[in-house]
Amino acid sequence: AGFCIRRHVAYRRYTYRIAVCRDWDLWESIRESPSRACFSEKDYAWRLPPGFSPEKASDVCKIFEGRHVMGSFFKHTSRDKRKETYFRSTLRNILLCQISRGEPISVSNDIYDYYNVTIVSRSFVREQV
């Protein structure tokens, strides 16, 4: 059998981007009149109001590292529940979960602070990340 992208990998890495507005006045103004930076990040980052704490997020990321039962993250559709006669294991080993400084995807700006959340594991449960 040949290479299968789903089964023959050493690990999977997902990176999620967060754009945190720098102050409340900016947040209110871009809600009423979005800037080019807002549009450039629209489909590429989760935009948040001020108040996000990268230090607290880093502490939470450390909690996710290691072996955990991820059943709460698993998507169970009604169709799948009817077909399955056994329950798959939801035990997963998260090798790395960290937050780091990021950068704008295309338009440099002074509106947002950017962060990347990276998660690495051999496998994930369906729709976990």
N, CA, C and O atoms as CSV, one atom per row, in Angstrom:
chain,resi,resn,atom,element,x,y,z
A,1,ALA,N,N,0.842,-1.186,0.000
A,1,ALA,CA,C,0.000,0.000,0.000
A,1,ALA,C,C,0.880,1.240,0.000
A,1,ALA,O,O,1.967,1.246,0.579
A,2,GLY,N,N,0.401,2.282,-0.652
A,2,GLY,CA,C,1.155,3.517,-0.766
A,2,GLY,C,C,0.949,4.448,0.415
A,2,GLY,O,O,0.332,4.092,1.420
A,3,PHE,N,N,1.476,5.633,0.263
A,3,PHE,CA,C,1.388,6.640,1.312
A,3,PHE,C,C,-0.047,7.144,1.447
A,3,PHE,O,O,-0.709,7.437,0.451
A,4,CYS,N,N,-0.513,7.240,2.679
A,4,CYS,CA,C,-1.840,7.786,2.969
A,4,CYS,C,C,-1.662,8.985,3.886
A,4,CYS,O,O,-1.118,8.857,4.982
A,5,ILE,N,N,-2.115,10.138,3.445
A,5,ILE,CA,C,-1.929,11.372,4.212
A,5,ILE,C,C,-2.580,11.308,5.593
A,5,ILE,O,O,-2.125,11.983,6.516
A,6,ARG,N,N,-3.625,10.518,5.747
A,6,ARG,CA,C,-4.304,10.418,7.043
A,6,ARG,C,C,-3.611,9.460,8.001
A,6,ARG,O,O,-3.694,9.647,9.215
A,7,ARG,N,N,-2.930,8.438,7.487
A,7,ARG,CA,C,-2.394,7.389,8.357
A,7,ARG,C,C,-0.875,7.369,8.480
A,7,ARG,O,O,-0.355,6.878,9.482
A,8,HIS,N,N,-0.152,7.883,7.499
A,8,HIS,CA,C,1.303,7.775,7.483
A,8,HIS,C,C,1.981,9.116,7.777
A,8,HIS,O,O,2.783,9.595,6.975
A,9,VAL,N,N,1.667,9.704,8.892
A,9,VAL,CA,C,2.300,10.964,9.286
A,9,VAL,C,C,2.873,10.825,10.688
A,9,VAL,O,O,2.343,10.079,11.511
A,10,ALA,N,N,3.953,11.543,10.957
A,10,ALA,CA,C,4.570,11.510,12.284
A,10,ALA,C,C,3.774,12.363,13.271
A,10,ALA,O,O,3.653,12.008,14.443
A,11,TYR,N,N,3.236,13.480,12.803
A,11,TYR,CA,C,2.428,14.359,13.643
A,11,TYR,C,C,1.654,15.314,12.753
A,11,TYR,O,O,1.912,15.433,11.555
A,12,ARG,N,N,0.703,15.987,13.369
A,12,ARG,CA,C,-0.065,17.031,12.699
A,12,ARG,C,C,0.115,18.321,13.498
A,12,ARG,O,O,0.143,18.307,14.728
A,13,ARG,N,N,0.237,19.431,12.777
A,13,ARG,CA,C,0.407,20.719,13.453
A,13,ARG,C,C,-0.624,21.695,12.902
A,13,ARG,O,O,-0.750,21.880,11.692
A,14,TYR,N,N,-1.353,22.309,13.816
A,14,TYR,CA,C,-2.337,23.325,13.456
A,14,TYR,C,C,-1.933,24.627,14.130
A,14,TYR,O,O,-1.537,24.635,15.296
A,15,THR,N,N,-2.034,25.725,13.393
A,15,THR,CA,C,-1.750,27.043,13.950
A,15,THR,C,C,-2.968,27.929,13.725
A,15,THR,O,O,-3.469,28.055,12.608
A,16,TYR,N,N,-3.426,28.532,14.802
A,16,TYR,CA,C,-4.570,29.443,14.757
A,16,TYR,C,C,-4.082,30.838,15.098
A,16,TYR,O,O,-3.260,31.011,15.998
A,17,ARG,N,N,-4.586,31.832,14.382
A,17,ARG,CA,C,-4.155,33.208,14.572
A,17,ARG,C,C,-5.197,33.994,15.350
A,17,ARG,O,O,-6.401,33.834,15.148
A,18,ILE,N,N,-4.709,34.846,16.243
A,18,ILE,CA,C,-5.573,35.723,17.030
A,18,ILE,C,C,-5.088,37.155,16.815
A,18,ILE,O,O,-3.893,37.435,16.913
A,19,ALA,N,N,-6.020,38.054,16.522
A,19,ALA,CA,C,-5.721,39.480,16.384
A,19,ALA,C,C,-6.466,40.203,17.505
A,19,ALA,O,O,-7.696,40.237,17.522
A,20,VAL,N,N,-5.711,40.780,18.439
A,20,VAL,CA,C,-6.299,41.446,19.602
A,20,VAL,C,C,-6.191,42.953,19.414
A,20,VAL,O,O,-5.097,43.493,19.251
A,21,CYS,N,N,-7.332,43.619,19.438
A,21,CYS,CA,C,-7.344,45.075,19.290
A,21,CYS,C,C,-6.603,45.709,20.468
A,21,CYS,O,O,-6.721,45.249,21.603
A,22,ARG,N,N,-5.847,46.757,20.193
A,22,ARG,CA,C,-4.972,47.342,21.215
A,22,ARG,C,C,-5.698,48.192,22.256
A,22,ARG,O,O,-5.238,48.281,23.394
A,23,ASP,N,N,-6.820,48.819,21.894
A,23,ASP,CA,C,-7.576,49.559,22.920
A,23,ASP,C,C,-9.052,49.644,22.550
A,23,ASP,O,O,-9.447,49.393,21.411
A,24,TRP,N,N,-9.853,50.006,23.549
A,24,TRP,CA,C,-11.313,49.997,23.381
A,24,TRP,C,C,-11.811,51.055,22.405
A,24,TRP,O,O,-12.791,50.822,21.697
A,25,ASP,N,N,-11.157,52.213,22.351
A,25,ASP,CA,C,-11.575,53.248,21.399
A,25,ASP,C,C,-11.405,52.754,19.962
A,25,ASP,O,O,-12.280,52.954,19.119
A,26,LEU,N,N,-10.277,52.112,19.695
A,26,LEU,CA,C,-10.060,51.521,18.368
A,26,LEU,C,C,-11.100,50.453,18.069
A,26,LEU,O,O,-11.649,50.397,16.969
A,27,TRP,N,N,-11.368,49.598,19.064
A,27,TRP,CA,C,-12.335,48.509,18.884
A,27,TRP,C,C,-13.704,49.060,18.487
A,27,TRP,O,O,-14.342,48.549,17.566
A,28,GLU,N,N,-14.149,50.100,19.185
A,28,GLU,CA,C,-15.449,50.704,18.870
A,28,GLU,C,C,-15.435,51.362,17.491
A,28,GLU,O,O,-16.414,51.269,16.750
A,29,SER,N,N,-14.334,52.025,17.143
A,29,SER,CA,C,-14.287,52.710,15.845
A,29,SER,C,C,-14.258,51.714,14.683
A,29,SER,O,O,-14.876,51.973,13.651
A,30,ILE,N,N,-13.563,50.590,14.821
A,30,ILE,CA,C,-13.522,49.630,13.705
A,30,ILE,C,C,-14.810,48.822,13.607
A,30,ILE,O,O,-15.095,48.242,12.559
A,31,ARG,N,N,-15.589,48.776,14.678
A,31,ARG,CA,C,-16.901,48.123,14.594
A,31,ARG,C,C,-17.845,48.946,13.723
A,31,ARG,O,O,-18.683,48.396,13.007
A,32,GLU,N,N,-17.700,50.276,13.791
A,32,GLU,CA,C,-18.555,51.161,13.004
A,32,GLU,C,C,-18.003,51.403,11.603
A,32,GLU,O,O,-18.764,51.542,10.646
A,33,SER,N,N,-16.698,51.453,11.487
A,33,SER,CA,C,-16.059,51.721,10.196
A,33,SER,C,C,-14.794,50.864,10.076
A,33,SER,O,O,-13.702,51.322,10.413
A,34,PRO,N,N,-14.939,49.619,9.596
A,34,PRO,CA,C,-13.787,48.708,9.519
A,34,PRO,C,C,-12.665,49.257,8.637
A,34,PRO,O,O,-12.915,49.928,7.635
A,35,SER,N,N,-11.439,48.962,9.026
A,35,SER,CA,C,-10.269,49.415,8.272
A,35,SER,C,C,-9.807,48.329,7.308
A,35,SER,O,O,-10.342,47.220,7.304
A,36,ARG,N,N,-8.808,48.658,6.491
A,36,ARG,CA,C,-8.224,47.653,5.588
A,36,ARG,C,C,-7.658,46.483,6.378
A,36,ARG,O,O,-7.748,45.335,5.943
A,37,ALA,N,N,-7.073,46.770,7.540
A,37,ALA,CA,C,-6.508,45.695,8.366
A,37,ALA,C,C,-7.597,44.719,8.800
A,37,ALA,O,O,-7.371,43.509,8.837
A,38,CYS,N,N,-8.766,45.239,9.124
A,38,CYS,CA,C,-9.888,44.370,9.521
A,38,CYS,C,C,-10.271,43.439,8.381
A,38,CYS,O,O,-10.453,42.239,8.583
A,39,PHE,N,N,-10.391,43.995,7.188
A,39,PHE,CA,C,-10.772,43.174,6.038
A,39,PHE,C,C,-9.684,42.167,5.678
A,39,PHE,O,O,-9.987,41.040,5.284
A,40,SER,N,N,-8.420,42.565,5.810
A,40,SER,CA,C,-7.340,41.646,5.442
A,40,SER,C,C,-7.260,40.458,6.397
A,40,SER,O,O,-6.783,39.390,6.014
A,41,GLU,N,N,-7.720,40.631,7.634
A,41,GLU,CA,C,-7.674,39.550,8.625
A,41,GLU,C,C,-8.990,38.784,8.728
A,41,GLU,O,O,-9.066,37.795,9.457
A,42,LYS,N,N,-10.014,39.215,8.023
A,42,LYS,CA,C,-11.372,38.680,8.182
A,42,LYS,C,C,-11.442,37.157,8.213
A,42,LYS,O,O,-12.042,36.595,9.129
A,43,ASP,N,N,-10.857,36.490,7.258
A,43,ASP,CA,C,-10.933,35.028,7.192
A,43,ASP,C,C,-9.674,34.335,7.698
A,43,ASP,O,O,-9.551,33.116,7.580
A,44,TYR,N,N,-8.739,35.095,8.260
A,44,TYR,CA,C,-7.446,34.525,8.629
A,44,TYR,C,C,-7.103,34.623,10.107
A,44,TYR,O,O,-6.100,34.055,10.540
A,45,ALA,N,N,-7.900,35.319,10.881
A,45,ALA,CA,C,-7.609,35.463,12.308
A,45,ALA,C,C,-8.912,35.635,13.079
A,45,ALA,O,O,-9.902,36.151,12.560
A,46,TRP,N,N,-8.884,35.196,14.308
A,46,TRP,CA,C,-9.993,35.413,15.221
A,46,TRP,C,C,-9.742,36.777,15.849
A,46,TRP,O,O,-8.775,36.940,16.592
A,47,ARG,N,N,-10.591,37.755,15.567
A,47,ARG,CA,C,-10.399,39.114,16.060
A,47,ARG,C,C,-11.071,39.279,17.414
A,47,ARG,O,O,-12.251,38.969,17.575
A,48,LEU,N,N,-10.312,39.770,18.383
A,48,LEU,CA,C,-10.804,39.923,19.752
A,48,LEU,C,C,-10.686,41.362,20.220
A,48,LEU,O,O,-9.823,42.106,19.753
A,49,PRO,N,N,-11.564,41.759,21.154
A,49,PRO,CA,C,-11.434,43.085,21.763
A,49,PRO,C,C,-10.260,43.094,22.736
A,49,PRO,O,O,-9.704,42.038,23.039
A,50,PRO,N,N,-9.876,44.264,23.227
A,50,PRO,CA,C,-8.793,44.336,24.213
A,50,PRO,C,C,-9.126,43.498,25.448
A,50,PRO,O,O,-10.293,43.265,25.762
A,51,GLY,N,N,-8.088,43.055,26.135
A,51,GLY,CA,C,-8.288,42.294,27.364
A,51,GLY,C,C,-7.733,40.884,27.305
A,51,GLY,O,O,-7.639,40.218,28.336
A,52,PHE,N,N,-7.363,40.415,26.122
A,52,PHE,CA,C,-6.776,39.079,25.988
A,52,PHE,C,C,-5.422,39.062,26.688
A,52,PHE,O,O,-4.613,39.972,26.510
A,53,SER,N,N,-5.184,38.030,27.478
A,53,SER,CA,C,-3.922,37.908,28.201
A,53,SER,C,C,-3.106,36.752,27.626
A,53,SER,O,O,-3.459,35.592,27.835
A,54,PRO,N,N,-2.020,37.047,26.906
A,54,PRO,CA,C,-1.197,35.962,26.369
A,54,PRO,C,C,-0.553,35.125,27.473
A,54,PRO,O,O,-0.292,33.938,27.276
A,55,GLU,N,N,-0.296,35.728,28.628
A,55,GLU,CA,C,0.283,34.983,29.750
A,55,GLU,C,C,-0.701,33.939,30.265
A,55,GLU,O,O,-0.320,32.791,30.497
A,56,LYS,N,N,-1.958,34.323,30.447
A,56,LYS,CA,C,-2.979,33.367,30.888
A,56,LYS,C,C,-3.214,32.303,29.819
A,56,LYS,O,O,-3.387,31.128,30.140
A,57,ALA,N,N,-3.221,32.711,28.552
A,57,ALA,CA,C,-3.410,31.755,27.458
A,57,ALA,C,C,-2.273,30.741,27.429
A,57,ALA,O,O,-2.500,29.564,27.149
A,58,SER,N,N,-1.058,31.185,27.713
A,58,SER,CA,C,0.087,30.274,27.761
A,58,SER,C,C,-0.074,29.253,28.884
A,58,SER,O,O,0.238,28.076,28.708
A,59,ASP,N,N,-0.561,29.706,30.036
A,59,ASP,CA,C,-0.815,28.787,31.154
A,59,ASP,C,C,-1.866,27.745,30.776
A,59,ASP,O,O,-1.724,26.570,31.115
A,60,VAL,N,N,-2.912,28.167,30.082
A,60,VAL,CA,C,-3.970,27.245,29.654
A,60,VAL,C,C,-3.428,26.259,28.620
A,60,VAL,O,O,-3.777,25.079,28.648
A,61,CYS,N,N,-2.579,26.733,27.711
A,61,CYS,CA,C,-1.990,25.840,26.705
A,61,CYS,C,C,-1.233,24.695,27.369
A,61,CYS,O,O,-1.306,23.556,26.908
A,62,LYS,N,N,-0.510,24.986,28.445
A,62,LYS,CA,C,0.264,23.948,29.144
A,62,LYS,C,C,-0.645,22.861,29.709
A,62,LYS,O,O,-0.246,21.699,29.791
A,63,ILE,N,N,-1.861,23.229,30.096
A,63,ILE,CA,C,-2.819,22.252,30.635
A,63,ILE,C,C,-3.188,21.225,29.569
A,63,ILE,O,O,-3.403,20.056,29.890
A,64,PHE,N,N,-3.265,21.644,28.307
A,64,PHE,CA,C,-3.663,20.743,27.223
A,64,PHE,C,C,-2.569,19.758,26.826
A,64,PHE,O,O,-2.869,18.719,26.238
A,65,GLU,N,N,-1.303,20.059,27.133
A,65,GLU,CA,C,-0.224,19.153,26.751
A,65,GLU,C,C,-0.298,17.861,27.548
A,65,GLU,O,O,-0.660,17.866,28.724
A,66,GLY,N,N,0.051,16.744,26.892
A,66,GLY,CA,C,0.033,15.437,27.542
A,66,GLY,C,C,-1.142,14.604,27.073
A,66,GLY,O,O,-1.836,14.959,26.121
A,67,ARG,N,N,-1.356,13.475,27.766
A,67,ARG,CA,C,-2.424,12.539,27.390
A,67,ARG,C,C,-3.724,12.913,28.094
A,67,ARG,O,O,-3.771,13.089,29.312
A,68,HIS,N,N,-4.781,13.031,27.285
A,68,HIS,CA,C,-6.092,13.397,27.812
A,68,HIS,C,C,-7.184,12.674,27.030
A,68,HIS,O,O,-7.006,12.340,25.859
A,69,VAL,N,N,-8.303,12.439,27.685
A,69,VAL,CA,C,-9.486,11.929,27.000
A,69,VAL,C,C,-10.179,13.139,26.374
A,69,VAL,O,O,-10.605,14.052,27.081
A,70,MET,N,N,-10.289,13.139,25.059
A,70,MET,CA,C,-10.817,14.290,24.324
A,70,MET,C,C,-12.252,14.074,23.852
A,70,MET,O,O,-12.675,14.689,22.874
A,71,GLY,N,N,-12.997,13.222,24.522
A,71,GLY,CA,C,-14.363,12.906,24.121
A,71,GLY,C,C,-15.272,14.116,24.037
A,71,GLY,O,O,-16.196,14.135,23.225
A,72,SER,N,N,-15.032,15.126,24.857
A,72,SER,CA,C,-15.876,16.325,24.838
A,72,SER,C,C,-15.711,17.121,23.548
A,72,SER,O,O,-16.602,17.884,23.174
A,73,PHE,N,N,-14.579,16.951,22.866
A,73,PHE,CA,C,-14.321,17.678,21.628
A,73,PHE,C,C,-14.796,16.913,20.400
A,73,PHE,O,O,-14.858,17.482,19.309
A,74,PHE,N,N,-15.130,15.646,20.554
A,74,PHE,CA,C,-15.474,14.766,19.436
A,74,PHE,C,C,-16.860,15.087,18.913
A,74,PHE,O,O,-17.801,15.226,19.693
A,75,LYS,N,N,-16.997,15.209,17.587
A,75,LYS,CA,C,-18.302,15.496,16.998
A,75,LYS,C,C,-19.025,14.180,16.740
A,75,LYS,O,O,-18.579,13.367,15.929
A,76,HIS,N,N,-20.132,13.975,17.426
A,76,HIS,CA,C,-20.955,12.784,17.234
A,76,HIS,C,C,-22.201,13.185,16.455
A,76,HIS,O,O,-23.078,13.855,17.001
A,77,THR,N,N,-22.294,12.791,15.203
A,77,THR,CA,C,-23.514,13.064,14.452
A,77,THR,C,C,-24.501,11.935,14.697
A,77,THR,O,O,-24.097,10.822,15.036
A,78,SER,N,N,-25.763,12.203,14.534
A,78,SER,CA,C,-26.796,11.178,14.742
A,78,SER,C,C,-26.552,9.974,13.844
A,78,SER,O,O,-26.734,8.835,14.274
A,79,ARG,N,N,-26.147,10.211,12.617
A,79,ARG,CA,C,-25.895,9.116,11.683
A,79,ARG,C,C,-24.755,8.224,12.181
A,79,ARG,O,O,-24.853,6.998,12.133
A,80,ASP,N,N,-23.679,8.846,12.656
A,80,ASP,CA,C,-22.545,8.067,13.153
A,80,ASP,C,C,-22.921,7.266,14.388
A,80,ASP,O,O,-22.471,6.132,14.554
A,81,LYS,N,N,-23.736,7.842,15.251
A,81,LYS,CA,C,-24.143,7.134,16.470
A,81,LYS,C,C,-24.935,5.878,16.134
A,81,LYS,O,O,-24.792,4.853,16.802
A,82,ARG,N,N,-25.764,5.955,15.106
A,82,ARG,CA,C,-26.570,4.783,14.728
A,82,ARG,C,C,-25.713,3.693,14.098
A,82,ARG,O,O,-25.979,2.510,14.312
A,83,LYS,N,N,-24.708,4.054,13.340
A,83,LYS,CA,C,-23.881,3.082,12.629
A,83,LYS,C,C,-22.879,2.376,13.540
A,83,LYS,O,O,-22.620,1.184,13.370
A,84,GLU,N,N,-22.318,3.101,14.500
A,84,GLU,CA,C,-21.247,2.532,15.309
A,84,GLU,C,C,-21.786,1.555,16.343
A,84,GLU,O,O,-22.743,1.846,17.061
A,85,THR,N,N,-21.150,0.392,16.402
A,85,THR,CA,C,-21.523,-0.598,17.420
A,85,THR,C,C,-20.529,-0.572,18.568
A,85,THR,O,O,-20.742,-1.231,19.585
A,86,TYR,N,N,-19.454,0.176,18.421
A,86,TYR,CA,C,-18.469,0.337,19.486
A,86,TYR,C,C,-18.055,1.808,19.514
A,86,TYR,O,O,-18.275,2.543,18.552
A,87,PHE,N,N,-17.469,2.213,20.597
A,87,PHE,CA,C,-17.024,3.594,20.720
A,87,PHE,C,C,-15.516,3.653,20.533
A,87,PHE,O,O,-14.772,2.916,21.180
A,88,ARG,N,N,-15.073,4.527,19.650
A,88,ARG,CA,C,-13.642,4.705,19.410
A,88,ARG,C,C,-13.003,5.386,20.610
A,88,ARG,O,O,-13.643,6.169,21.312
A,89,SER,N,N,-11.742,5.079,20.832
A,89,SER,CA,C,-11.004,5.723,21.916
A,89,SER,C,C,-10.817,7.205,21.596
A,89,SER,O,O,-10.500,7.572,20.464
A,90,THR,N,N,-11.012,8.026,22.579
A,90,THR,CA,C,-10.787,9.463,22.410
A,90,THR,C,C,-9.558,9.914,23.198
A,90,THR,O,O,-9.371,11.111,23.419
A,91,LEU,N,N,-8.727,8.975,23.618
A,91,LEU,CA,C,-7.486,9.295,24.323
A,91,LEU,C,C,-6.472,9.808,23.303
A,91,LEU,O,O,-6.157,9.112,22.337
A,92,ARG,N,N,-5.965,11.009,23.510
A,92,ARG,CA,C,-4.999,11.606,22.595
A,92,ARG,C,C,-3.840,12.197,23.391
A,92,ARG,O,O,-3.993,12.586,24.549
A,93,ASN,N,N,-2.680,12.255,22.744
A,93,ASN,CA,C,-1.490,12.825,23.356
A,93,ASN,C,C,-1.132,14.119,22.619
A,93,ASN,O,O,-0.689,14.086,21.471
A,94,ILE,N,N,-1.327,15.235,23.280
A,94,ILE,CA,C,-0.980,16.536,22.698
A,94,ILE,C,C,0.500,16.775,22.991
A,94,ILE,O,O,0.895,16.929,24.146
A,95,LEU,N,N,1.309,16.803,21.942
A,95,LEU,CA,C,2.755,16.944,22.093
A,95,LEU,C,C,3.159,18.376,22.419
A,95,LEU,O,O,4.109,18.603,23.168
A,96,LEU,N,N,2.441,19.333,21.859
A,96,LEU,CA,C,2.773,20.740,22.067
A,96,LEU,C,C,1.516,21.579,21.932
A,96,LEU,O,O,0.715,21.370,21.021
A,97,CYS,N,N,1.349,22.512,22.828
A,97,CYS,CA,C,0.290,23.514,22.730
A,97,CYS,C,C,0.901,24.803,23.258
A,97,CYS,O,O,1.200,24.906,24.448
A,98,GLN,N,N,1.088,25.779,22.389
A,98,GLN,CA,C,1.759,27.007,22.816
A,98,GLN,C,C,1.199,28.218,22.103
A,98,GLN,O,O,0.572,28.114,21.048
A,99,ILE,N,N,1.441,29.369,22.707
A,99,ILE,CA,C,1.066,30.645,22.097
A,99,ILE,C,C,2.341,31.448,21.895
A,99,ILE,O,O,3.222,31.464,22.755
A,100,SER,N,N,2.430,32.115,20.745
A,100,SER,CA,C,3.599,32.930,20.446
A,100,SER,C,C,3.148,34.201,19.724
A,100,SER,O,O,2.023,34.290,19.234
A,101,ARG,N,N,4.050,35.177,19.670
A,101,ARG,CA,C,3.744,36.415,18.953
A,101,ARG,C,C,3.576,36.112,17.476
A,101,ARG,O,O,4.292,35.284,16.912
A,102,GLY,N,N,2.623,36.792,16.859
A,102,GLY,CA,C,2.389,36.626,15.433
A,102,GLY,C,C,2.605,37.936,14.706
A,102,GLY,O,O,3.179,38.881,15.248
A,103,GLU,N,N,2.137,37.976,13.477
A,103,GLU,CA,C,2.265,39.194,12.679
A,103,GLU,C,C,1.085,39.287,11.719
A,103,GLU,O,O,0.396,38.294,11.490
A,104,PRO,N,N,0.845,40.467,11.155
A,104,PRO,CA,C,-0.269,40.623,10.215
A,104,PRO,C,C,-0.090,39.718,8.999
A,104,PRO,O,O,1.031,39.407,8.599
A,105,ILE,N,N,-1.200,39.307,8.428
A,105,ILE,CA,C,-1.123,38.429,7.253
A,105,ILE,C,C,-0.756,39.213,5.995
A,105,ILE,O,O,-0.059,38.688,5.127
A,106,SER,N,N,-1.214,40.464,5.884
A,106,SER,CA,C,-0.869,41.224,4.674
A,106,SER,C,C,-0.689,42.719,4.918
A,106,SER,O,O,0.234,43.319,4.367
A,107,VAL,N,N,-1.539,43.331,5.723
A,107,VAL,CA,C,-1.500,44.782,5.912
A,107,VAL,C,C,-0.916,45.115,7.284
A,107,VAL,O,O,-1.524,44.809,8.310
A,108,SER,N,N,0.263,45.742,7.303
A,108,SER,CA,C,0.846,46.178,8.577
A,108,SER,C,C,-0.052,47.248,9.182
A,108,SER,O,O,-0.587,48.099,8.471
A,109,ASN,N,N,-0.212,47.197,10.507
A,109,ASN,CA,C,-1.112,48.155,11.147
A,109,ASN,C,C,-0.758,48.316,12.616
A,109,ASN,O,O,0.001,47.531,13.184
A,110,ASP,N,N,-1.331,49.362,13.219
A,110,ASP,CA,C,-1.137,49.580,14.654
A,110,ASP,C,C,-2.450,49.384,15.410
A,110,ASP,O,O,-2.642,49.950,16.487
A,111,ILE,N,N,-3.347,48.584,14.845
A,111,ILE,CA,C,-4.647,48.312,15.459
A,111,ILE,C,C,-4.604,47.063,16.326
A,111,ILE,O,O,-5.172,47.036,17.418
A,112,TYR,N,N,-3.923,46.024,15.833
A,112,TYR,CA,C,-3.949,44.715,16.491
A,112,TYR,C,C,-2.576,44.273,16.985
A,112,TYR,O,O,-1.544,44.642,16.425
A,113,ASP,N,N,-2.592,43.475,18.045
A,113,ASP,CA,C,-1.451,42.660,18.450
A,113,ASP,C,C,-1.789,41.244,18.003
A,113,ASP,O,O,-2.913,40.782,18.201
A,114,TYR,N,N,-0.833,40.558,17.408
A,114,TYR,CA,C,-1.091,39.242,16.818
A,114,TYR,C,C,-0.439,38.129,17.632
A,114,TYR,O,O,0.660,38.283,18.165
A,115,TYR,N,N,-1.153,36.997,17.713
A,115,TYR,CA,C,-0.657,35.814,18.419
A,115,TYR,C,C,-0.986,34.579,17.596
A,115,TYR,O,O,-2.004,34.529,16.905
A,116,ASN,N,N,-0.118,33.590,17.679
A,116,ASN,CA,C,-0.348,32.295,17.041
A,116,ASN,C,C,-0.497,31.238,18.126
A,116,ASN,O,O,0.325,31.159,19.039
A,117,VAL,N,N,-1.535,30.435,18.028
A,117,VAL,CA,C,-1.716,29.291,18.920
A,117,VAL,C,C,-1.410,28.053,18.085
A,117,VAL,O,O,-2.081,27.788,17.088
A,118,THR,N,N,-0.388,27.295,18.498
A,118,THR,CA,C,0.049,26.112,17.761
A,118,THR,C,C,-0.225,24.869,18.587
A,118,THR,O,O,0.092,24.815,19.775
A,119,ILE,N,N,-0.826,23.857,17.938
A,119,ILE,CA,C,-1.149,22.592,18.592
A,119,ILE,C,C,-0.558,21.471,17.741
A,119,ILE,O,O,-0.795,21.406,16.535
A,120,VAL,N,N,0.224,20.575,18.388
A,120,VAL,CA,C,0.864,19.465,17.690
A,120,VAL,C,C,0.473,18.162,18.368
A,120,VAL,O,O,0.531,18.046,19.592
A,121,SER,N,N,0.070,17.177,17.559
A,121,SER,CA,C,-0.279,15.853,18.072
A,121,SER,C,C,-0.142,14.838,16.945
A,121,SER,O,O,-0.168,15.200,15.769
A,122,ARG,N,N,0.002,13.591,17.302
A,122,ARG,CA,C,0.020,12.509,16.303
A,122,ARG,C,C,-1.352,12.403,15.645
A,122,ARG,O,O,-1.454,12.185,14.438
A,123,SER,N,N,-2.412,12.560,16.450
A,123,SER,CA,C,-3.770,12.487,15.911
A,123,SER,C,C,-4.710,13.316,16.776
A,123,SER,O,O,-4.422,13.614,17.935
A,124,PHE,N,N,-5.827,13.676,16.187
A,124,PHE,CA,C,-6.865,14.425,16.880
A,124,PHE,C,C,-8.183,13.694,16.686
A,124,PHE,O,O,-8.331,12.920,15.741
A,125,VAL,N,N,-9.149,13.934,17.582
A,125,VAL,CA,C,-10.479,13.376,17.361
A,125,VAL,C,C,-11.179,14.249,16.322
A,125,VAL,O,O,-10.756,15.373,16.054
A,126,ARG,N,N,-12.238,13.724,15.751
A,126,ARG,CA,C,-12.943,14.410,14.675
A,126,ARG,C,C,-13.394,15.805,15.108
A,126,ARG,O,O,-14.094,15.963,16.108
A,127,GLU,N,N,-12.984,16.799,14.347
A,127,GLU,CA,C,-13.313,18.207,14.568
A,127,GLU,C,C,-12.861,18.729,15.925
A,127,GLU,O,O,-13.509,19.605,16.498
A,128,GLN,N,N,-11.747,18.195,16.448
A,128,GLN,CA,C,-11.207,18.660,17.731
A,128,GLN,C,C,-10.584,20.035,17.596
A,128,GLN,O,O,-10.762,20.885,18.468
A,129,VAL,N,N,-9.857,20.262,16.517
A,129,VAL,CA,C,-9.159,21.540,16.371
A,129,VAL,C,C,-9.761,22.367,15.261
A,129,VAL,O,O,-9.299,23.477,14.996
